[in-house]
C-alpha cells in the first residue's frame, strides 16, 4: 500500500513538473512551512509535522502514524535531516515547487522538490519528490 501511494505521488508530481518552469521570488511563508516540518521531525513531533501536510496528503495517509511511516521509510533525509538549505522557488505550470537541499547525518546531499498549496490555514506541503542532483561545472 505504501509503495502504491508513493508511486502515485511521484507520478502526479512528475506529470505536473513536465511543463515549463520559471524561478520566482522566494516566499518566506513557504520556507517557514517546510522548515517547520523539518523542525518537527527533528524533535520527534509527528503530530506537529502532520499539520504541515496538505489536506490532500492527509486524506491519502489518513493518520499521523501512516504519514510518519511513509516519511521514515521513503524520505529518511526528511525524517532525520541535517543541514537544510532553500535553493529556489519554481513555478511549474501553475504549481509552486520549492527546491531544497538536505545534508543527511552521513554528509550526503539530497535535492528535494516540495510541491506547495495555499490553504485557508496557510501554505501546506502537497508532495515531495527526490530530484536529480544539479550538474556541477568545473
DSSP file (Angstrom, degrees, kcal/mol; ACC not computed):
  #  RESIDUE AA STRUCTURE BP1 BP2  ACC     N-H-->O    O-->H-N    N-H-->O    O-->H-N    TCO  KAPPA ALPHA  PHI   PSI    X-CA   Y-CA   Z-CA
    1    1 A X     >        0   0    0      0, 0.0     4,-2.4     0, 0.0     5,-0.2   0.000 360.0 360.0 360.0 -45.5    0.0    0.0    0.0
    2    2 A X  H  >  +     0   0    0      1,-0.2     4,-2.6     2,-0.2     5,-0.2   0.917 360.0  49.8 -61.3 -44.3    2.8    2.4    0.9
    3    3 A X  H  > S+     0   0    0      1,-0.2     4,-2.5     2,-0.2    -1,-0.2   0.874 109.7  51.8 -63.5 -36.6    4.7    1.8   -2.3
    4    4 A X  H  > S+     0   0    0      2,-0.2     4,-2.5     1,-0.2    -1,-0.2   0.926 111.1  47.0 -65.5 -44.6    1.5    2.3   -4.3
    5    5 A X  H  X S+     0   0    0     -4,-2.4     4,-2.4     2,-0.2    -2,-0.2   0.915 113.2  48.5 -63.8 -42.7    0.9    5.7   -2.6
    6    6 A X  H  X S+     0   0    0     -4,-2.6     4,-2.5     1,-0.2    -2,-0.2   0.910 112.4  48.9 -63.5 -41.8    4.5    6.8   -3.1
    7    7 A X  H  X S+     0   0    0     -4,-2.5     4,-2.6     2,-0.2    -2,-0.2   0.904 110.8  50.3 -64.6 -41.3    4.3    5.8   -6.7
    8    8 A X  H  X S+     0   0    0     -4,-2.5     4,-2.3     2,-0.2    -2,-0.2   0.914 111.6  48.0 -63.7 -42.7    1.1    7.7   -7.2
    9    9 A X  H  X S+     0   0    0     -4,-2.4     4,-2.6     2,-0.2    -2,-0.2   0.921 112.3  49.3 -62.8 -43.6    2.5   10.8   -5.6
   10   10 A X  H  X S+     0   0    0     -4,-2.5     4,-2.8     2,-0.2    -2,-0.2   0.915 112.0  47.7 -63.6 -43.6    5.7   10.5   -7.7
   11   11 A X  H  X S+     0   0    0     -4,-2.6     4,-2.4     2,-0.2    -1,-0.2   0.907 112.9  48.4 -64.7 -41.5    3.7   10.1  -11.0
   12   12 A X  H  X S+     0   0    0     -4,-2.3     4,-2.0    -5,-0.2    -2,-0.2   0.934 113.7  46.8 -62.3 -46.5    1.4   13.0  -10.1
   13   13 A X  H  X S+     0   0    0     -4,-2.6     4,-2.1     1,-0.2    -2,-0.2   0.919 112.1  50.5 -62.5 -45.1    4.4   15.2   -9.3
   14   14 A X  H  < S+     0   0    0     -4,-2.8     4,-0.5     1,-0.2    -1,-0.2   0.896 109.9  50.4 -62.4 -40.9    6.3   14.2  -12.4
   15   15 A X  H >< S+     0   0    0     -4,-2.4     3,-0.7     1,-0.2    -1,-0.2   0.897 112.4  46.9 -64.7 -40.1    3.2   15.0  -14.6
   16   16 A X  H >< S+     0   0    0     -4,-2.0     3,-0.7     1,-0.2    79,-0.2   0.832 112.2  49.6 -71.3 -31.7    2.8   18.4  -13.1
   17   17 A X  T 3< S+     0   0    0     -4,-2.1    -1,-0.2     1,-0.2    -2,-0.2   0.428  85.6  88.5 -88.6   2.3    6.5   19.3  -13.4
   18   18 A X  T <  S+     0   0    0     -3,-0.7    -1,-0.2    -4,-0.5    -2,-0.1   0.674  76.7  81.1 -73.4 -15.6    6.8   18.3  -17.0
   19   19 A X  S <  S-     0   0    0     -3,-0.7     2,-0.0    -4,-0.2    -3,-0.0  -0.043  99.2 -57.7 -80.6-173.9    5.7   21.8  -18.1
   20   20 A X        -     0   0    0     72,-0.1    73,-1.0     1,-0.1     2,-0.4  -0.340  54.8-146.9 -64.9 144.0    7.8   25.0  -18.4
   21   21 A X  E     -A   92   0A   0     71,-0.2     2,-0.4    -3,-0.1    71,-0.2  -0.899  15.6-176.0-119.1 147.8    9.5   26.1  -15.3
   22   22 A X  E     -A   91   0A   0     69,-1.6    69,-3.3    -2,-0.4     2,-0.4  -0.994  25.9-126.6-141.7 130.5   10.2   29.6  -14.1
   23   23 A X  E     -A   90   0A   0     -2,-0.4    67,-0.3    67,-0.2     2,-0.2  -0.638  34.3-170.5 -76.5 131.7   12.2   30.7  -11.0
   24   24 A X  E     -A   89   0A   0     65,-3.0    65,-0.7    -2,-0.4     3,-0.1  -0.704  33.5 -70.2-118.6 170.9   10.1   33.1   -8.9
   25   25 A X        -     0   0    0     -2,-0.2    -1,-0.1     1,-0.1    63,-0.0  -0.270  62.0 -94.9 -60.6 143.4   10.8   35.3   -5.9
   26   26 A X        -     0   0    0      1,-0.1     2,-0.6    -3,-0.1    -1,-0.1  -0.235  32.5-145.0 -57.3 148.4   11.4   33.5   -2.6
   27   27 A X     >  -     0   0    0      1,-0.1     4,-2.3    -3,-0.1     3,-0.5  -0.932   6.5-162.4-120.4 106.4    8.4   33.1   -0.4
   28   28 A X  H  > S+     0   0    0     -2,-0.6     4,-2.3     1,-0.2     5,-0.1   0.814  91.2  56.2 -58.6 -31.1    9.2   33.3    3.3
   29   29 A X  H  > S+     0   0    0      2,-0.2     4,-1.8     1,-0.2    -1,-0.2   0.889 108.1  47.2 -69.4 -38.2    5.9   31.7    4.3
   30   30 A X  H  > S+     0   0    0     -3,-0.5     4,-2.3     2,-0.2     5,-0.2   0.936 113.3  48.4 -65.5 -46.4    6.6   28.6    2.1
   31   31 A X  H  X S+     0   0    0     -4,-2.3     4,-2.9     1,-0.2     5,-0.2   0.896 110.3  52.1 -61.3 -39.7   10.1   28.3    3.5
   32   32 A X  H  X S+     0   0    0     -4,-2.3     4,-2.3    -5,-0.2    -1,-0.2   0.871 108.3  51.7 -65.0 -36.7    8.7   28.6    7.1
   33   33 A X  H  X S+     0   0    0     -4,-1.8     4,-1.8     2,-0.2    -2,-0.2   0.949 113.9  42.1 -63.7 -49.4    6.2   25.9    6.4
   34   34 A X  H  X S+     0   0    0     -4,-2.3     4,-2.3     1,-0.2    -2,-0.2   0.926 115.6  49.6 -64.9 -44.6    8.8   23.5    5.1
   35   35 A X  H  X S+     0   0    0     -4,-2.9     4,-2.9     1,-0.2    -1,-0.2   0.887 107.3  56.3 -61.7 -38.6   11.3   24.4    7.9
   36   36 A X  H  X S+     0   0    0     -4,-2.3     4,-2.1    -5,-0.2    -1,-0.2   0.893 107.8  47.4 -60.7 -40.2    8.5   23.9   10.5
   37   37 A X  H  X S+     0   0    0     -4,-1.8     4,-2.5     2,-0.2    -2,-0.2   0.920 111.4  50.2 -69.0 -41.8    8.0   20.4    9.3
   38   38 A X  H  X S+     0   0    0     -4,-2.3     4,-2.6     1,-0.2    43,-0.2   0.941 111.5  49.4 -57.6 -46.3   11.8   19.7    9.3
   39   39 A X  H  X S+     0   0    0     -4,-2.9     4,-1.9     1,-0.2    -1,-0.2   0.887 109.8  51.4 -61.3 -39.5   11.9   21.1   12.9
   40   40 A X  H  <>S+     0   0    0     -4,-2.1     5,-2.8     2,-0.2     4,-0.4   0.921 110.6  47.5 -64.7 -44.0    9.0   18.9   14.0
   41   41 A X  H ><5S+     0   0    0     -4,-2.5     3,-1.3     1,-0.2    -2,-0.2   0.915 109.9  53.4 -63.6 -41.3   10.6   15.8   12.6
   42   42 A X  H 3<5S+     0   0    0     -4,-2.6    -1,-0.2     1,-0.3    -2,-0.2   0.884 110.7  47.5 -57.9 -37.9   13.9   16.7   14.3
   43   43 A X  T 3<5S-     0   0    0     -4,-1.9    -1,-0.3    -5,-0.2    -2,-0.2   0.493 114.8-117.6 -82.4  -3.8   12.0   17.0   17.6
   44   44 A X  T < 5 +     0   0    0     -3,-1.3     2,-1.1    -4,-0.4    -3,-0.2   0.732  68.3 141.9  73.3  21.4   10.2   13.7   17.0
   45   45 A X     >< +     0   0    0     -5,-2.8     4,-2.3     1,-0.2    -1,-0.2  -0.700  18.3 168.4-100.4  82.7    6.9   15.5   17.0
   46   46 A X  H  > S+     0   0    0     -2,-1.1     4,-2.6     1,-0.2    -1,-0.2   0.869  75.4  58.9 -63.1 -37.8    4.9   13.6   14.3
   47   47 A X  H  > S+     0   0    0      1,-0.2     4,-0.9     2,-0.2    -1,-0.2   0.910 109.5  43.5 -60.0 -42.0    1.7   15.3   15.3
   48   48 A X  H >> S+     0   0    0      2,-0.2     3,-0.7     1,-0.2     4,-0.5   0.922 112.1  52.5 -68.4 -44.2    3.2   18.7   14.6
   49   49 A X  H >< S+     0   0    0     -4,-2.3     3,-1.3     1,-0.2     4,-0.3   0.881 104.0  59.0 -58.0 -38.5    4.9   17.5   11.3
   50   50 A X  H >< S+     0   0    0     -4,-2.6     3,-1.6     1,-0.3    -1,-0.2   0.827  94.1  65.0 -58.7 -35.2    1.4   16.2   10.2
   51   51 A X  H << S+     0   0    0     -4,-0.9    -1,-0.3    -3,-0.7    -2,-0.2   0.709  95.6  57.9 -66.8 -18.6   -0.1   19.8   10.5
   52   52 A X  T << S+     0   0    0     -3,-1.3    73,-3.1    -4,-0.5    -1,-0.3   0.562  86.7  97.5 -86.9  -8.9    2.2   21.0    7.6
   53   53 A X  B <  S-b  125   0A   0     -3,-1.6    73,-0.2    -4,-0.3    -3,-0.0  -0.561  81.5-111.0 -79.9 143.9    0.8   18.4    5.2
   54   54 A X     >  -     0   0    0     71,-3.0     4,-2.7    -2,-0.2     5,-0.2  -0.219  28.2-106.1 -67.6 161.9   -1.9   19.5    2.8
   55   55 A X  H  > S+     0   0    0      1,-0.2     4,-2.3     2,-0.2     5,-0.1   0.857 122.6  56.8 -56.0 -34.6   -5.5   18.2    3.2
   56   56 A X  H  > S+     0   0    0      2,-0.2     4,-2.0     1,-0.2    -1,-0.2   0.936 109.3  43.4 -62.9 -47.1   -4.8   16.1    0.1
   57   57 A X  H  > S+     0   0    0     68,-0.2     4,-2.2     2,-0.2     5,-0.3   0.912 113.5  51.5 -65.7 -42.3   -1.8   14.4    1.7
   58   58 A X  H  X S+     0   0    0     -4,-2.7     4,-2.0     1,-0.2    -1,-0.2   0.883 109.9  50.6 -62.1 -36.8   -3.7   14.0    5.0
   59   59 A X  H  < S+     0   0    0     -4,-2.3    -1,-0.2    -5,-0.2    -2,-0.2   0.879 109.7  50.6 -67.2 -37.5   -6.5   12.4    3.1
   60   60 A X  H  < S+     0   0    0     -4,-2.0    -2,-0.2     1,-0.2    -1,-0.2   0.911 121.8  31.0 -65.6 -42.6   -4.2    9.9    1.3
   61   61 A X  H  < S-     0   0    0     -4,-2.2     2,-2.7    -5,-0.1     5,-0.3   0.632  84.5-163.3 -96.8 -15.2   -2.5    8.8    4.5
   62   62 A X     <  +     0   0    0     -4,-2.0     2,-0.3    -5,-0.3    -1,-0.1  -0.025  63.8  48.3  64.7 -36.1   -5.5    9.2    6.8
   63   63 A X  S  > S-     0   0    0     -2,-2.7     4,-2.1     1,-0.1     5,-0.2  -0.940  78.9-122.5-135.3 156.9   -3.5    9.0   10.1
   64   64 A X  H  > S+     0   0    0     -2,-0.3     4,-2.9     1,-0.2     5,-0.2   0.866 113.9  56.2 -59.8 -36.9   -0.3   10.6   11.5
   65   65 A X  H  > S+     0   0    0      2,-0.2     4,-2.3     1,-0.2    -1,-0.2   0.914 107.3  46.5 -65.9 -44.0    1.1    7.1   12.0
   66   66 A X  H  > S+     0   0    0     -5,-0.3     4,-2.2     2,-0.2    -1,-0.2   0.916 114.1  49.4 -62.9 -42.1    0.7    6.2    8.3
   67   67 A X  H  X S+     0   0    0     -4,-2.1     4,-2.4     2,-0.2    -2,-0.2   0.928 110.6  49.6 -61.2 -46.9    2.2    9.5    7.3
   68   68 A X  H  X S+     0   0    0     -4,-2.9     4,-2.8     1,-0.2     5,-0.2   0.903 109.9  51.0 -60.6 -42.8    5.2    9.0    9.7
   69   69 A X  H  X S+     0   0    0     -4,-2.3     4,-2.3     1,-0.2     5,-0.3   0.908 110.3  49.7 -62.1 -42.6    5.8    5.5    8.4
   70   70 A X  H  X S+     0   0    0     -4,-2.2     4,-3.1     2,-0.2     5,-0.4   0.933 113.9  44.5 -62.3 -46.4    5.8    6.8    4.8
   71   71 A X  H  X S+     0   0    0     -4,-2.4     4,-2.5     3,-0.2     8,-0.4   0.939 114.1  48.9 -65.2 -46.9    8.3    9.6    5.6
   72   72 A X  H  < S+     0   0    0     -4,-2.8    -1,-0.2    -5,-0.2    -2,-0.2   0.899 122.1  34.0 -60.4 -41.4   10.6    7.4    7.7
   73   73 A X  H  < S+     0   0    0     -4,-2.3     3,-0.3    -5,-0.2    -2,-0.2   0.864 129.7  32.0 -83.3 -37.6   10.7    4.7    5.0
   74   74 A X  H  < S+     0   0    0     -4,-3.1    -3,-0.2    -5,-0.3    -2,-0.2   0.723 129.9  28.2 -95.4 -23.1   10.5    6.8    1.9
   75   75 A X    >X  +     0   0    0     -4,-2.5     4,-2.1    -5,-0.4     3,-1.7  -0.503  60.1 161.9-138.6  65.3   12.3   10.0    2.9
   76   76 A X  H 3> S+     0   0    0     -3,-0.3     4,-2.1     1,-0.3    -1,-0.1   0.796  77.6  60.9 -60.2 -27.6   14.9    9.3    5.6
   77   77 A X  H 34 S+     0   0    0      1,-0.2    -1,-0.3     2,-0.2     5,-0.2   0.724 109.2  42.8 -72.2 -19.9   16.6   12.6    4.9
   78   78 A X  H X4 S+     0   0    0     -3,-1.7     3,-0.7    -7,-0.3    -2,-0.2   0.816 111.3  54.4 -87.4 -38.7   13.4   14.4    5.8
   79   79 A X  H 3< S+     0   0    0     -4,-2.1    -2,-0.2    -8,-0.4   -35,-0.2   0.881 129.6  15.9 -62.4 -40.1   12.8   12.1    8.9
   80   80 A X  T 3< S-     0   0    0     -4,-2.1    25,-0.5    -5,-0.2    -1,-0.3  -0.588  89.2-178.4-134.9  70.9   16.2   12.9   10.3
   81   81 A X    <   -     0   0    0     -3,-0.7    23,-0.2   -43,-0.2     3,-0.1  -0.357  13.8-171.2 -75.9 150.7   17.5   16.0    8.5
   82   82 A X        +     0   0    0     21,-1.1     2,-0.2     1,-0.4    22,-0.2   0.408  67.5   0.3 -97.9-116.7   20.9   17.6    9.0
   83   83 A X  E     - C   0 103A   0     20,-0.5    20,-2.8    21,-0.2     2,-0.4  -0.536  68.2-159.6 -76.8 139.5   21.5   20.9    7.3
   84   84 A X  E     - C   0 102A   0     -2,-0.2     2,-0.4    18,-0.2    18,-0.2  -0.984  10.3-179.6-124.1 127.7   18.7   22.3    5.2
   85   85 A X  E     - C   0 101A   0     16,-2.7    16,-3.1    -2,-0.4     2,-0.6  -0.994  23.6-136.2-128.3 132.7   19.1   25.0    2.5
   86   86 A X  E     - C   0 100A   0     -2,-0.4    14,-0.2    14,-0.2     3,-0.1  -0.776  21.7-177.4 -87.5 122.8   16.4   26.5    0.4
   87   87 A X  E     -     0   0A   0     12,-2.5     2,-0.3    -2,-0.6    -1,-0.2   0.964  51.7 -44.9 -86.4 -66.3   17.6   26.7   -3.2
   88   88 A X  E     - C   0  99A   0     11,-0.7    11,-3.2   -63,-0.0     2,-0.5  -0.984  43.4-114.6-162.3 166.9   14.8   28.4   -5.2
   89   89 A X  E     -AC  24  98A   0    -65,-0.7   -65,-3.0    -2,-0.3     2,-0.4  -0.945  33.7-166.3-110.9 127.7   11.1   28.5   -5.7
   90   90 A X  E     -AC  23  97A   0      7,-3.0     7,-2.9    -2,-0.5     2,-0.6  -0.898  18.2-143.6-118.3 144.2    9.9   27.5   -9.2
   91   91 A X  E     -AC  22  96A   0    -69,-3.3   -69,-1.6    -2,-0.4     2,-0.6  -0.937  20.9-176.6-102.1 119.9    6.5   27.9  -10.9
   92   92 A X  E >  S-AC  21  95A   0      3,-3.5     3,-1.6    -2,-0.6   -71,-0.2  -0.852  71.0 -40.0-122.0  93.3    5.8   24.8  -13.0
   93   93 A X  T 3  S-     0   0    0    -73,-1.0     3,-0.1    -2,-0.6    -1,-0.1   0.879 124.6 -40.9  57.9  39.4    2.6   25.2  -14.9
   94   94 A X  T 3  S+     0   0    0      1,-0.3     2,-0.4     0, 0.0    -1,-0.3   0.272 117.3 113.5  92.4 -11.5    0.9   26.9  -12.0
   95   95 A X  E <   -C   92   0A   0     -3,-1.6    -3,-3.5   -79,-0.2     2,-0.5  -0.806  60.7-140.7 -93.9 132.0    2.4   24.6   -9.4
   96   96 A X  E     -CD  91 116A   0     20,-0.7    20,-2.8    -2,-0.4     2,-0.5  -0.833  20.9-175.4 -94.2 126.8    4.8   26.1   -6.9
   97   97 A X  E     -CD  90 115A   0     -7,-2.9    -7,-3.0    -2,-0.5     2,-0.6  -0.979  13.3-154.9-126.8 119.2    7.8   23.9   -6.1
   98   98 A X  E     -CD  89 114A   0     16,-2.5    16,-2.7    -2,-0.5     2,-0.4  -0.833  14.5-145.4 -92.1 119.9   10.4   24.9   -3.5
   99   99 A X  E     -CD  88 113A   0    -11,-3.2   -12,-2.5    -2,-0.6   -11,-0.7  -0.728  22.0-176.1 -88.0 136.1   13.7   23.2   -4.2
  100  100 A X  E     -CD  86 112A   0     12,-2.6    12,-2.9    -2,-0.4     2,-0.5  -0.981  20.7-147.2-134.6 139.2   15.6   22.2   -1.0
  101  101 A X  E     -CD  85 111A   0    -16,-3.1   -16,-2.7    -2,-0.4     2,-0.5  -0.938  18.4-170.7-104.9 129.9   19.0   20.7   -0.4
  102  102 A X  E     -CD  84 110A   0      8,-2.9     8,-2.4    -2,-0.5     2,-0.6  -0.982  12.3-154.4-121.3 128.8   19.2   18.5    2.7
  103  103 A X  E     -CD  83 109A   0    -20,-2.8   -21,-1.1    -2,-0.5   -20,-0.5  -0.908  22.0-146.5 -98.5 121.4   22.5   17.1    4.0
  104  104 A X    >   -     0   0    0      4,-2.6     3,-2.0    -2,-0.6   -21,-0.2  -0.160  32.5 -88.5 -82.2-179.4   21.9   13.9    5.9
  105  105 A X  T 3  S+     0   0    0    -25,-0.5    -1,-0.1     1,-0.3   -24,-0.1   0.738 127.9  54.3 -62.6 -24.0   23.7   12.6    9.0
  106  106 A X  T 3  S-     0   0    0      2,-0.1    -1,-0.3     0, 0.0    -2,-0.0   0.440 121.1-106.3 -89.2  -0.4   26.2   10.9    6.8
  107  107 A X  S <  S+     0   0    0     -3,-2.0     2,-0.3     1,-0.3    -2,-0.1   0.562  71.9 143.7  88.1   9.3   27.0   14.1    5.0
  108  108 A X        -     0   0    0      1,-0.0    -4,-2.6    -5,-0.0     2,-0.4  -0.643  46.4-130.5 -84.7 138.4   25.2   13.1    1.7
  109  109 A X  E     -D  103   0A   0     -2,-0.3     2,-0.4    -6,-0.2    -6,-0.2  -0.718  23.2-173.2 -89.4 136.7   23.4   15.8   -0.2
  110  110 A X  E     -D  102   0A   0     -8,-2.4    -8,-2.9    -2,-0.4     2,-0.5  -0.986  12.4-149.0-127.8 139.2   19.8   15.2   -1.3
  111  111 A X  E     -DE 101 131A   0     20,-0.6    20,-3.8    -2,-0.4     2,-0.4  -0.944  19.9-175.9-112.9 126.1   17.8   17.5   -3.5
  112  112 A X  E     -DE 100 130A   0    -12,-2.9   -12,-2.6    -2,-0.5     2,-0.6  -0.916  20.8-146.5-124.7 145.9   14.0   17.6   -2.9
  113  113 A X  E     -DE  99 129A   0     16,-2.9    16,-2.1    -2,-0.4     2,-0.7  -0.962  14.6-158.9-110.4 118.8   11.1   19.4   -4.7
  114  114 A X  E     -DE  98 128A   0    -16,-2.7   -16,-2.5    -2,-0.6     2,-0.4  -0.869   7.0-149.8-100.5 109.7    8.3   20.4   -2.3
  115  115 A X  E     -DE  97 127A   0     12,-2.4    11,-3.5    -2,-0.7    12,-0.6  -0.673  22.4-159.0 -76.4 128.0    5.0   21.0   -4.1
  116  116 A X  E     -DE  96 125A   0    -20,-2.8   -20,-0.7    -2,-0.4     2,-0.4  -0.836  15.7-171.0-116.7 148.5    3.2   23.6   -2.2
  117  117 A X  E     - E   0 124A   0      7,-2.4     7,-2.7    -2,-0.3     2,-0.5  -0.999  21.5-130.7-136.4 137.8   -0.5   24.6   -2.0
  118  118 A X  E     + E   0 123A   0     -2,-0.4     5,-0.2     5,-0.2     2,-0.2  -0.782  32.6 175.8 -90.9 127.0   -2.0   27.6   -0.3
  119  119 A X  E >   - E   0 122A   0      3,-2.4     3,-1.7    -2,-0.5   -65,-0.0  -0.639  50.0 -93.8-118.3 176.5   -5.0   26.8    2.0
  120  120 A X  T 3  S+     0   0    0      1,-0.3     3,-0.1    -2,-0.2    -2,-0.0   0.779 129.0  52.3 -61.3 -25.4   -7.1   28.8    4.3
  121  121 A X  T 3  S-     0   0    0      1,-0.4    -1,-0.3     0, 0.0     2,-0.2   0.373 124.2 -98.7 -91.3   3.4   -4.7   27.8    7.1
  122  122 A X  E <  S- E   0 119A   0     -3,-1.7    -3,-2.4     2,-0.0    -1,-0.4  -0.669  70.9 -13.0 110.7-168.5   -1.6   29.0    5.1
  123  123 A X  E     - E   0 118A   0     -5,-0.2     2,-0.3    -2,-0.2    -5,-0.2  -0.460  63.3-175.2 -72.4 138.2    0.9   27.1    2.9
  124  124 A X  E     - E   0 117A   0     -7,-2.7    -7,-2.4    -2,-0.2     2,-0.5  -0.943  30.8-105.9-133.5 155.3    0.9   23.4    3.1
  125  125 A X  E     -bE  53 116A   0    -73,-3.1   -71,-3.0    -2,-0.3   -68,-0.2  -0.702  30.5-179.5 -84.7 122.9    3.1   20.6    1.6
  126  126 A X  E     -     0   0A   0    -11,-3.5     2,-0.2    -2,-0.5   -10,-0.2   0.286  63.7 -26.3-108.3   7.9    1.3   18.8   -1.1
  127  127 A X  E     - E   0 115A   0    -12,-0.6   -12,-2.4     2,-0.0    -1,-0.4  -0.678  52.4-136.7 154.6 153.6    4.0   16.3   -2.1
  128  128 A X  E     - E   0 114A   0    -14,-0.2     2,-0.4    -2,-0.2   -14,-0.2  -0.999  15.6-171.0-134.6 135.7    7.8   15.8   -2.1
  129  129 A X  E     - E   0 113A   0    -16,-2.1   -16,-2.9    -2,-0.4     2,-0.4  -0.990  25.9-124.2-128.1 136.5    9.9   14.4   -4.8
  130  130 A X  E     - E   0 112A   0     -2,-0.4   -18,-0.3   -18,-0.2     2,-0.2  -0.667  36.7-153.3 -74.7 128.0   13.6   13.5   -4.7
  131  131 A X  E     - E   0 111A   0    -20,-3.8   -20,-0.6    -2,-0.4     2,-0.2  -0.635  20.3 -96.8-103.6 159.7   15.3   15.4   -7.5
  132  132 A X        -     0   0    0     -2,-0.2     3,-0.1     1,-0.1    -1,-0.1  -0.523  50.7-101.2 -70.0 140.2   18.4   14.7   -9.6
  133  133 A X        -     0   0    0     -2,-0.2    -1,-0.1     1,-0.1     3,-0.1  -0.346  44.5-100.9 -61.7 143.2   21.5   16.5   -8.2
  134  134 A X        -     0   0    0      1,-0.1     2,-0.3    -3,-0.1    -1,-0.1  -0.328  38.9-103.7 -65.5 149.0   22.3   19.6  -10.2
  135  135 A X        -     0   0    0     -3,-0.1     2,-0.5     1,-0.0    -1,-0.1  -0.556  33.5-147.5 -72.7 135.4   25.2   19.4  -12.6
  136  136 A X        -     0   0    0     -2,-0.3     2,-0.2    -3,-0.1    -1,-0.0  -0.922   7.3-150.5-108.9 126.1   28.4   21.0  -11.4
  137  137 A X              0   0    0     -2,-0.5     0, 0.0     1,-0.1     0, 0.0  -0.637 360.0 360.0 -92.3 152.3   30.7   22.6  -13.8
  138  138 A X              0   0    0     -2,-0.2    -1,-0.1     0, 0.0    -2,-0.0   0.385 360.0 360.0-108.4 360.0   34.5   22.8  -13.3
